[in-house]
Amino acid sequence: MNVIVLVGSLRADSTNRQLAQNAIAQLPEGSTARVFDRVAELPHYSEDLDAEGRAPAVAEELRGAIADADALIAVTPEYNGTLSSVMKNAIDWASRPYGQACVTGKRTIVLAASGSPYAAKWARTDAVRALQGAGADVVEDTFGVGTSHEAFVDGTLVDAEALAELRALVGRLAPAPVA
């Protein structure tokens, strides 16, 4: 399974990046994963920029990476009670062109880490809604880490129960076996 990972935090040492790496570590053996590290370079979505065949190169790279992947992991912090603008902008670019979007039908899970004990619940809810609106096949169960500054030691999620929950959700990215 080939997975593309979008991280909606721009900080290099953010707990959301740590959560993304922990999710990647839970992928089934033989899977590959790539974090799309150019989300900060995406201009704000505008149909004027996305005119026929004229999308910015970074937007085309994002669309190609998502199209080439079997599944998507979206990891977002919660800013002011919702998903980060970085994540929302990436979703907007992935949702076009209408009717041909790279994210359409893409199996997707949503994760979030937050310094608050509420584990970015609103951000996860909003990310699911935005991804579904874009046409992704989103697993409605999400995974959040609250009080995230205490949840990771040397980049590793230390709560065994939380790690098992993350592993189970990541396992839902794989397509169901055909009977």
ABEGO torsion letter per residue (X at the ends): XBBBBBBABABAABAAAAAAAAAAAABBBGBBBBBBAAAAABBBBBAAAABBGABBAAAAAAAAAAAABABBBBBBBBBGGBBBAAAAAAAAAAAOBBGABAABGBBBBBBBBBABAAGGAAAAAAAAAAAAAAGBBBBABBBBBBGAAAABBGGBBABAAAAAAAAAAAAAABBBBBX
